[in-house]
Amino acid sequence: MSRPGSESTDARSLATGLRSLGDPSITYPLSPPLTAGCPETSTDAVQYPLEVAYDYDAVDPGLFAVGGPAGDGGRLPSGLDRWAPLLPPLAPIGLGEGDTPLLSAVDVADAIGLDTDLVCKDESQNPTWSQKDRLARCVVSAAVREGARGVVASSTGNHGAAVAAFAARAGIEAVVVTSPETPAAVKRFVDAYGATVLAVPDAALRRETVDRLADEGFHPVSTRTPVHTGHPYGPEGYKTIAYELHRDLGRVPATVAVPTCYAELLYGVWKGFRELDRLGVADGTPRMLACEPAARGPLREALATDEPVASVPDDPTEAYSIAATTSSVRGRRAVSESGGAAIGFSEADLASAEERLAHRGTWQESAGAGAVAGLARAVADGRASELGLDEGPVVAICTSSGFKNGEGRAKRVPRTGERGAKRAADGEGRAKRVPRTGERGAKRPASGEGRAQREPRTGERGAKRPASGEADASASGDGSVVPVVDPDWESVAAALAAAGHLDRE
């Protein structure tokens, strides 16, 4: 039986090549994808990303019709496969990504003072519980198409988990280089898919690791430049959020609020709406609202100083997965072209947004609640009319499951109202839960910690894994995560060699 990624990639794609965001007249072939930005327009100060171009004249008018065009055997494709003509070539490695629910959030709108319809696009319903699955399907498909031995990514969590899952589906290797500060639960999550997880303490060394593994036949699927450029295929997957929003709402929303780090999601959704407008499917485009932690906010700084990109100090924030210190070209482009804005939400705004969403059935990680936090801040600052928030409907992109917070917030925002008062009254008694009894209760402690002692991997990679420092990994509580103690390439190379990804002989 062939592995899922071994068949040819999707021939339905109308992608024609790559073009520079620094100068759209500069183009490159679609394959191999250039993964370090545009070599002609990039400078030491600003690196410009590439994006995928398409033959829009060849798009089937039925693509956006109700039901859409039938696939092989008369069946309607679902998820990202539904939109294959307007995506880079997709390998048959789908995990059910896309088609996430659009949930009414009337109570949340009332709570933050938003006088219009608010809906939440719940991306935590994707296979690895975040929006990154849309990106991962596209970039891992590129690796399959190029015949790469595996993929390598630098990630603090969601990106790494998604890439690891799709690499596993494709039957290729995956190395995820992360930060020691990434929550242990997230590292274990990535490791569960069979990826090698390296905890590297230095950002520059993480980029160097990606570059070095690219020379070893791994396809790089995260940024390789100081100013984020990323993989050119990645944001294309996010366009499908715009397609789904227009389909499910039956119109273009007034504003789309997006938790923003390096703005791949923001730009991808914006590009999707631009395409709908260009193809005559939609009438107009929404404003894009980039929602950043006020503790960081590099995009806000770039807009305020009228610079292509900007950098800010790395002040602490709970929203670790969108805690960028340098903005990107994509973010500025999306906000400026859409007539939108960048909003900085406080940590209190974020905690309240998490609580409000969770109490209405949508548990999001801290960053995942960033869109609602940004909307709340915009209303509190009196900017609702300026940003079109009273023109409705408004969409908040909720990006990722609350599981990604790891241990969660140490100090929870107290509940309000009757339930909150009652909870406070008996909360001390609840602090120590009554343990389960019987057979299930007895077994629970052994498995509840997320299987701290994993069953060993088998095969060649499994045999090599113990050499990478099982004792250290066990001591850290991070499962099979490989800690890199010394911030130098020799330490990283030794860990990669022990895991079977690098031949040092």
matplotlib code that plots the C-alpha trace (Angstrom):
import matplotlib.pyplot as plt

x = [0.0, 1.4, 1.8, -0.7, 1.8, 3.3, 0.7, 1.2, 0.1, -3.2, -3.3, -6.4, -4.3, -4.3, -1.1, 1.3, 4.3, 5.6, 5.8, 7.5, 5.6, 8.5, 7.8, 4.9, 6.6, 9.4, 8.3, 9.7, 8.7, 6.2, 8.7, 10.9, 9.4, 11.9, 11.7, 14.0, 12.1, 12.6, 16.3, 16.0, 14.0, 15.1, 17.7, 19.5, 16.8, 13.7, 13.2, 10.2, 8.1, 6.8, 3.3, 1.6, 0.1, -2.9, -4.6, -7.8, -9.3, -9.4, -11.4, -14.6, -17.5, -19.1, -16.3, -18.1, -21.6, -23.7, -22.4, -19.5, -18.1, -18.2, -14.9, -14.0, -17.0, -19.4, -18.6, -18.2, -14.7, -14.6, -12.2, -9.2, -9.7, -12.9, -10.8, -7.9, -7.9, -7.0, -4.3, -0.8, -0.8, -2.1, -0.8, -3.4, -2.5, -5.6, -6.7, -10.1, -8.7, -11.1, -14.8, -14.7, -17.8, -19.0, -20.6, -22.9, -21.4, -24.3, -23.5, -19.9, -20.8, -23.1, -20.4, -17.8, -20.3, -20.2, -23.5, -23.6, -23.6, -20.5, -19.6, -16.5, -14.8, -13.6, -10.3, -9.7, -11.9, -9.1, -7.3, -4.5, -6.8, -5.5, -5.7, -2.1, -3.5, -4.6, -1.0, 0.5, -1.5, 0.0, 3.6, 3.9, 2.4, 5.3, 7.7, 6.0, 6.1, 9.8, 10.6, 12.1, 13.1, 11.2, 10.2, 11.8, 10.1, 10.9, 7.8, 6.5, 3.6, 0.7, 2.8, 5.1, 2.1, 0.4, 3.5, 4.3, 0.9, 0.8, 4.4, 3.3, 0.3, 2.7, 5.1, 8.1, 10.4, 9.7, 12.1, 10.5, 12.9, 11.3, 12.0, 12.6, 9.8, 7.2, 4.7, 5.6, 2.2, 2.6, 6.1, 4.6, 1.8, 4.3, 6.4, 3.3, 3.2, 6.7, 8.6, 11.9, 11.5, 14.6, 14.4, 17.0, 17.5, 18.6, 16.4, 19.3, 20.4, 16.9, 17.0, 20.5, 19.2, 16.4, 19.0, 21.4, 18.7, 17.5, 21.0, 20.4, 17.3, 14.7, 12.1, 12.0, 8.4, 9.0, 10.7, 14.5, 14.9, 15.1, 12.1, 9.5, 9.0, 7.9, 7.0, 5.3, 2.6, 1.6, -0.7, -2.5, -4.1, -5.6, -7.4, -9.9, -11.1, -12.3, -14.0, -15.8, -16.8, -18.4, -20.1, -21.5, -22.5, -23.8, -22.0, -18.7, -18.3, -17.7, -14.6, -12.5, -10.5, -7.4, -4.9, -1.6, 2.0, 3.8, 0.5, 0.5, -3.1, -4.1, -2.7, -4.0, -7.6, -7.2, -6.0, -8.9, -11.4, -9.5, -9.8, -13.5, -13.9, -11.7, -13.7, -17.0, -18.1, -18.3, -19.1, -16.2, -13.8, -13.8, -11.5, -8.8, -8.2, -4.8, -5.0, -1.6, -0.6, 0.0, 3.2, 4.7, 2.8, 5.5, 2.8, 1.3, 4.8, 5.4, 2.2, 2.8, 6.3, 5.4, 8.1, 7.9, 8.7, 9.5, 10.9, 9.8, 11.1, 10.1, 7.9, 6.0, 2.6, 0.3, -0.2, 3.0, 2.2, 1.6, 4.4, 6.4, 9.0, 9.5, 6.6, 6.3, 5.6, 2.4, 0.9, 1.4, 0.1, -3.1, -4.0, -3.1, -4.9, -8.1, -8.4, -8.1, -6.0, -3.7, -5.0, -3.0, -5.0, -4.0, -3.4, -6.6, -8.5, -7.1, -8.0, -11.6, -11.9, -10.7, -13.2, -16.1, -15.5, -14.9, -18.1, -20.0, -18.5, -15.4, -12.2, -9.3, -5.7, -4.6, -3.6, -6.7, -8.8, -6.8, -9.4, -12.1, -9.6, -8.8, -12.4, -13.1, -10.1, -11.3, -14.8, -13.3, -11.1, -14.1, -13.0, -16.0, -17.3, -13.8, -13.2, -16.6, -17.6, -21.1, -21.6, -21.8, -21.4, -18.0, -15.9, -13.5, -11.0, -10.5, -7.4, -6.6, -7.7, -7.2, -5.3, -2.3, -1.9, -0.4, -1.0, -3.3, -3.5, -2.4, -4.7, -8.1, -10.4, -13.2, -16.7, -19.3, -23.0, -24.9, -22.8, -19.6, -20.8, -21.9, -18.5, -16.6, -18.6, -17.7, -14.5, -12.2, -13.8, -13.4, -9.7, -8.9, -11.0, -12.3, -10.3, -12.2, -12.7, -12.8, -10.8, -11.0, -9.9, -7.0, -5.8, -6.2, -3.0, -0.9, -2.2, -3.4, -0.1, -0.1, 1.9, 5.1, 6.7, 6.0, 6.1, 9.5, 9.5, 10.3, 12.4, 15.6, 14.5, 13.2, 16.5, 18.5, 16.2, 17.4, 20.9, 19.6, 19.3, 16.3, 17.5, 17.6, 14.2, 12.6, 14.1, 12.5, 9.1, 8.9, 8.5, 10.9, 11.9, 15.6, 17.0, 20.0, 21.9, 24.7, 23.6, 25.9, 25.6, 27.8, 25.2, 22.3, 24.2, 24.9, 21.2, 20.2, 22.7, 21.5, 18.0, 19.0, 18.5, 22.2, 25.1, 28.2, 30.5]
y = [0.0, 3.4, 6.2, 9.0, 11.5, 9.2, 10.0, 13.1, 16.4, 18.0, 18.8, 21.1, 23.9, 27.1, 28.4, 29.8, 30.9, 33.1, 36.9, 39.3, 41.5, 43.9, 44.3, 42.3, 42.5, 40.2, 36.6, 33.1, 29.6, 27.9, 25.1, 24.8, 27.3, 29.9, 29.8, 32.7, 35.6, 37.5, 37.5, 40.6, 43.0, 42.0, 44.1, 43.7, 45.9, 44.4, 40.9, 40.7, 37.5, 35.8, 34.8, 32.5, 33.9, 32.2, 32.1, 33.8, 33.8, 30.0, 29.7, 27.7, 30.0, 27.1, 27.0, 29.4, 28.3, 26.5, 23.0, 23.8, 21.7, 17.9, 16.0, 12.5, 10.2, 13.1, 13.7, 17.2, 17.9, 19.2, 21.3, 22.7, 20.2, 22.1, 25.2, 23.3, 25.4, 28.5, 26.8, 25.6, 21.9, 19.8, 16.3, 13.8, 14.1, 15.8, 15.4, 17.0, 20.6, 23.5, 23.9, 25.1, 26.3, 29.9, 30.6, 33.4, 35.4, 37.7, 37.5, 38.3, 41.3, 42.6, 42.0, 44.1, 46.8, 45.9, 47.0, 44.7, 41.0, 39.2, 35.7, 33.6, 31.4, 28.6, 27.3, 25.1, 22.6, 21.8, 18.4, 19.7, 22.3, 25.4, 27.4, 26.3, 23.1, 25.1, 26.3, 23.0, 21.2, 23.5, 23.6, 19.9, 19.3, 21.3, 19.0, 16.0, 17.5, 18.3, 14.8, 16.1, 13.5, 15.6, 19.0, 21.3, 24.2, 26.7, 27.1, 27.9, 25.4, 25.5, 25.6, 22.8, 20.5, 21.0, 20.4, 17.3, 15.9, 16.4, 15.1, 12.0, 11.7, 12.0, 9.5, 11.9, 13.0, 16.1, 18.2, 21.0, 23.5, 25.3, 27.5, 26.1, 28.4, 26.6, 24.9, 21.3, 20.1, 21.6, 20.0, 16.6, 17.3, 17.8, 14.8, 12.6, 12.8, 11.3, 14.5, 15.3, 18.3, 20.3, 22.9, 25.5, 28.6, 31.1, 32.5, 33.0, 29.4, 28.2, 29.8, 28.4, 24.9, 25.3, 26.4, 23.6, 21.0, 22.5, 21.6, 18.0, 17.5, 18.8, 21.2, 24.4, 25.3, 28.3, 31.6, 31.7, 35.5, 38.0, 39.9, 37.2, 35.9, 32.3, 29.8, 31.3, 28.5, 29.0, 32.0, 30.5, 28.0, 30.8, 32.2, 29.4, 31.1, 34.0, 31.7, 29.9, 33.1, 34.5, 31.2, 30.9, 34.5, 35.0, 38.3, 40.1, 41.0, 44.6, 43.8, 40.7, 40.7, 38.5, 37.6, 38.7, 37.7, 37.7, 38.3, 35.2, 34.6, 38.2, 38.5, 35.2, 36.0, 39.5, 37.9, 35.5, 38.4, 40.3, 37.2, 37.0, 40.6, 40.2, 37.2, 39.0, 36.6, 39.2, 42.9, 44.7, 43.6, 43.9, 46.0, 43.8, 44.4, 43.1, 42.3, 42.3, 42.1, 45.6, 44.3, 43.8, 45.3, 45.6, 46.1, 49.0, 50.4, 50.1, 51.8, 54.6, 55.3, 54.8, 52.2, 49.0, 47.0, 47.7, 46.0, 46.3, 45.1, 41.5, 42.5, 39.6, 38.5, 35.4, 35.3, 33.5, 32.2, 35.7, 37.4, 38.8, 41.5, 42.3, 43.0, 41.8, 43.2, 41.1, 42.7, 46.3, 45.4, 43.8, 46.6, 49.4, 48.0, 47.1, 50.4, 48.6, 49.1, 47.4, 47.3, 46.5, 44.7, 44.5, 41.4, 42.1, 42.4, 39.0, 37.3, 38.6, 37.5, 34.0, 33.8, 35.1, 32.7, 29.7, 30.3, 30.2, 26.9, 28.1, 27.4, 29.2, 29.5, 33.0, 34.0, 32.4, 34.9, 37.8, 38.9, 39.3, 41.1, 43.4, 44.1, 44.9, 47.3, 49.0, 49.6, 50.7, 53.2, 54.6, 53.4, 51.3, 53.7, 54.4, 50.7, 49.9, 47.8, 49.3, 48.3, 44.5, 41.7, 41.5, 38.3, 37.3, 34.6, 32.3, 30.4, 27.6, 25.4, 26.3, 23.1, 24.9, 27.1, 24.1, 24.6, 27.5, 30.8, 30.6, 33.4, 33.0, 35.9, 35.4, 34.5, 37.2, 37.1, 34.5, 31.5, 33.3, 34.2, 30.7, 29.4, 31.7, 30.5, 26.8, 27.3, 26.3, 23.0, 22.4, 23.2, 19.7, 17.4, 14.2, 11.5, 9.0, 5.6, 2.1, 0.7, 3.9, 6.1, 3.8, 3.9, 7.7, 8.9, 6.7, 8.2, 11.6, 13.4, 12.9, 9.6, 11.0, 7.7, 7.1, 3.8, 3.8, 4.4, 1.4, 1.0, 2.8, 6.2, 4.8, 2.9, 6.0, 8.2, 7.1, 8.3, 11.8, 12.1, 10.3, 11.0, 14.7, 14.6, 12.7, 15.1, 18.0, 16.4, 17.1, 13.5, 12.9, 16.5, 16.9, 19.8, 21.7, 23.0, 24.9, 27.6, 26.5, 24.5, 21.6, 20.9, 21.0, 18.8, 16.2, 16.1, 15.8, 13.1, 11.1, 11.3, 10.0, 13.2, 14.2, 12.0, 13.2, 10.5]
z = [0.0, -1.0, 1.6, 1.3, -0.1, -2.7, -5.4, -7.6, -6.4, -7.5, -11.2, -10.7, -9.4, -11.5, -9.9, -12.5, -10.5, -7.7, -7.5, -5.2, -2.7, -3.1, -6.8, -8.4, -11.8, -10.5, -10.9, -10.4, -11.2, -8.9, -8.3, -6.4, -4.0, -2.9, 0.9, 1.9, 0.4, -2.9, -3.8, -6.0, -3.8, -0.3, 1.5, 4.8, 6.5, 4.8, 3.4, 1.0, 0.8, -2.3, -3.1, -5.5, -8.7, -10.6, -13.9, -12.7, -16.2, -16.1, -12.8, -13.2, -12.4, -10.5, -8.0, -5.7, -6.5, -3.9, -3.8, -6.0, -8.8, -8.3, -7.9, -9.1, -9.1, -8.7, -5.1, -3.8, -2.4, 1.1, 3.2, 1.3, -1.6, -2.5, -3.4, -5.1, -8.3, -6.2, -4.1, -4.8, -5.9, -3.0, -2.2, -1.1, 2.5, 3.9, 7.5, 7.3, 7.6, 6.8, 6.9, 10.5, 12.2, 12.3, 15.6, 16.7, 19.6, 20.5, 24.3, 23.7, 21.5, 24.3, 26.9, 25.1, 23.9, 20.2, 18.7, 15.7, 14.8, 16.0, 14.7, 15.6, 13.1, 15.4, 13.9, 17.0, 15.2, 12.7, 13.0, 15.3, 16.8, 15.1, 11.9, 11.1, 9.5, 6.5, 6.0, 6.8, 4.1, 1.5, 2.7, 3.3, -0.1, -1.5, 0.3, -1.2, -4.6, -4.3, -3.1, 0.1, 2.8, 5.4, 6.6, 9.2, 11.0, 13.7, 15.9, 19.4, 19.0, 16.6, 13.4, 14.6, 15.6, 12.3, 10.2, 12.2, 11.7, 7.9, 7.6, 9.4, 7.1, 4.1, 5.6, 5.7, 8.5, 10.6, 12.7, 14.8, 16.4, 19.3, 22.3, 25.8, 26.9, 24.8, 27.1, 27.8, 26.7, 23.3, 22.9, 23.8, 21.3, 18.5, 19.6, 19.5, 15.7, 15.5, 14.9, 16.5, 18.8, 19.5, 22.3, 21.1, 23.3, 20.6, 17.8, 15.4, 16.1, 15.4, 11.9, 11.3, 12.2, 9.6, 7.0, 7.7, 7.5, 4.2, 2.9, 4.1, 2.0, 4.4, 3.0, 5.2, 6.0, 8.3, 8.0, 7.2, 7.4, 10.2, 8.8, 8.4, 4.8, 5.5, 2.9, -0.2, -0.2, 3.4, 3.4, 0.4, 2.7, 4.8, 1.8, 2.3, 5.5, 3.4, 0.9, 3.8, 5.5, 2.3, 1.7, 5.2, 5.7, 2.3, 2.1, 2.8, 6.5, 7.5, 9.5, 10.1, 13.4, 13.4, 16.1, 14.5, 14.9, 11.5, 9.7, 7.4, 8.6, 8.3, 4.8, 3.6, 4.6, 3.0, -0.2, -0.3, -0.1, -2.8, -5.0, -4.4, -5.4, -8.5, -9.7, -9.2, -6.5, -3.8, -3.8, -2.0, 0.7, 4.5, 6.7, 8.3, 12.0, 13.2, 16.9, 18.7, 22.4, 23.6, 25.2, 21.8, 18.8, 16.0, 13.3, 15.2, 15.5, 11.7, 10.9, 13.5, 12.2, 8.5, 8.1, 6.0, 9.2, 12.8, 15.9, 19.5, 22.9, 24.0, 26.9, 28.5, 27.3, 27.9, 24.1, 23.5, 20.0, 18.6, 20.6, 17.6, 18.1, 14.4, 12.0, 8.4, 5.0, 4.7, 7.8, 6.7, 3.2, 4.5, 6.9, 4.5, 1.5, 3.4, 5.2, 8.5, 11.6, 14.1, 17.7, 20.8, 23.5, 27.2, 29.2, 31.0, 27.7, 26.8, 30.0, 29.8, 26.1, 27.0, 29.8, 27.8, 24.9, 27.2, 29.1, 25.9, 24.8, 22.8, 24.8, 23.1, 23.9, 25.0, 21.5, 20.0, 22.0, 20.6, 18.0, 20.7, 22.9, 20.1, 19.3, 23.0, 23.1, 19.9, 21.4, 24.7, 22.9, 21.0, 17.6, 16.7, 14.0, 12.6, 12.1, 10.7, 13.7, 13.6, 10.0, 10.8, 10.6, 12.3, 12.3, 15.0, 13.9, 17.0, 16.1, 18.6, 21.4, 25.0, 25.5, 23.9, 27.0, 28.8, 32.5, 31.7, 33.5, 37.1, 38.1, 36.4, 35.8, 38.4, 37.1, 37.4, 38.1, 40.1, 38.9, 39.8, 43.3, 43.9, 42.6, 44.9, 47.9, 47.5, 45.4, 48.2, 48.5, 44.8, 44.9, 45.8, 43.7, 45.1, 43.3, 41.1, 42.6, 41.0, 38.2, 36.0, 38.9, 39.7, 36.1, 35.7, 37.4, 35.2, 32.0, 33.0, 32.7, 29.0, 29.2, 30.7, 30.0, 26.3, 24.6, 22.7, 19.0, 16.9, 13.7, 12.8, 14.1, 17.3, 17.9, 17.5, 19.7, 23.1, 22.2, 22.0, 25.8, 27.2, 30.7, 30.1, 28.4, 31.3, 33.8, 31.9, 31.8, 28.1, 26.9, 24.0, 23.5, 22.9, 24.9, 23.4, 26.4, 24.6, 22.1, 19.3, 16.1, 17.4, 20.2, 17.7, 15.2, 17.9, 18.8, 15.1, 14.5, 17.5, 16.2, 12.8, 10.8, 10.3, 9.1, 10.8, 9.6]

ax = plt.figure().add_subplot(projection="3d")
ax.plot(x, y, z, "-o")
ax.set_aspect("equal")
plt.show()
